[in-house]
Amino acid sequence: MDEAEVLGDQICIMAEGRVQCCGTSLNLKTKFGIGYNLTLTKTEKTNFRDISAYMSDKLPEAILL
């Protein structure tokens, strides 16, 4: 989706030779997107509990994968 967003203003998604949906990247992400993934890298000194508590406070709907 990111590459398509850079290359065009309108994006059409096809399956089995037929257009399934068409629109701007924002429109398609809003309608069909499932959210975002945030990847954090920790060092040996990083306190996982502090980071987990901070993320839970700022993004209560976030799910740890």
N, C-alpha and C positions, 0 to 999 in steps of 0.2 A: 504494500500500500504506500509506503514511503517513497519508493521509486516512482510509482505512478503519479503521486502528488507532485513530484518535481517536474515530471515530463508533460503533464496536461492539466487543464483547468476542469475538464469533465472526465469522469472515469466510468466506464461501463464494464460490468462483470458478466462474463459469459460462462455458460455451462451447457454441455451437450449441443453446442452450435446455436444456442439461443441467448439473447440478452436477458439476464435475470434482474439487473437493476442498473440504474444510471444516475449520476449526479456528481456534485462536487465532493472532494475528499471529506470535508467537514460534515456534509450531509450524510454521507455513507457511514462515516465513523460514528456519528450520533445515532443513526438508526440501527446499525448492525454491530457496532463495536462492543467489545466486552470489557474494555478498560485499559489500564496501563500496567506494565511491569516495571518495577523499580528494583535495580540490582545494586546491592551494597557490598563493598569489599572491606573486610576488617583486617586489622593487624593483630599481633599477639597481645597488644596492650588494650585492645578494644573490649569494652564491657558490653557484652551482648544484651544483658538485662536493661542497661541504660538506654541503648538504642531501641530495643523493643518497646520500652515504656514511652519513649519519646514519639515513636511512630504511632503507637496506639492512641496517644493523646492528640496528635496532629491529624491523623488519618484513621479514625475509629472504624471505618468500613474496610480498611486494608486487611488482607489475608496473607499470612506467612506461608510461603510455598516451600 
